[in-house]
Amino acid sequence: MRYYVQYNENDTLVAIGTGYGGEEITEVEYNALLSEIREKADLVNKLYSGEITIDAVPVDWQEE
């Protein structure tokens, strides 16, 4: 299987996936990115539900 990543002109991650597209990456890199995306999504859900405050989010993730 082929894994890929795509960044915009500011080097911000805009997509990951399988198949053809973007820059080819390894399965390990793909899984690491997917894990980070899921972790960030979980934090966003907790923020919106009031389970946590912005102070619980790592500083380098707060701007995202």
N, C-alpha and C positions, 0 to 999 in steps of 0.2 A: 504494500500500500504506500502511496505517496502522501506526505504531509507538507503543508505549506503555511507560510506566514505572510502577511501583507501589512506594510506600514505606509502612512501618508507622507507628504513632503516635510512634515515636522518630526518625522521618526516616531510618530504615535501609532501604536498598534491599532489597526482597523479591522483585521480579520485573521482567523486561522481556519484551517479546514483540511479536508482530504481530497485527493484528486489533483487536477491540474489547475494552477493559479498561483499567483504570488511567488515567493522565494522558497525553494524546497528546504525543509528542515527534517531533523531526525524525529523518530517516534518519541524519544525521551524529551526532546525540546518541546514537541507538541503537547505531551502530557503535562509538562511543567507549566506551560502557558495556560492550558485548560484548567489546571488546578488553581492557579492564581486568579483566573477569571471567575471561577466558581466561588472562591473565597471572597473576592470583592463584591460579587453579587449578593452573597449572604450578608455581608456587612451593610450593604445598602438596604436590604430588606429589614434588617434589625434597626437601622437608623429610622426608617420610615414608620416602623411599628412602635418605636419608642423604647425598644428593649435596651438600646445603648445610646450614648451621646457621641458627638463628633470626637470627643476626647479619647474614646476607646479605639478610634481608627488610627492606624500608624500615620505619622505625620507625612511621610512621602506618598501616601495614598489619598490624603485629604483633598488635594486639588483635583484629582481625577473624579 
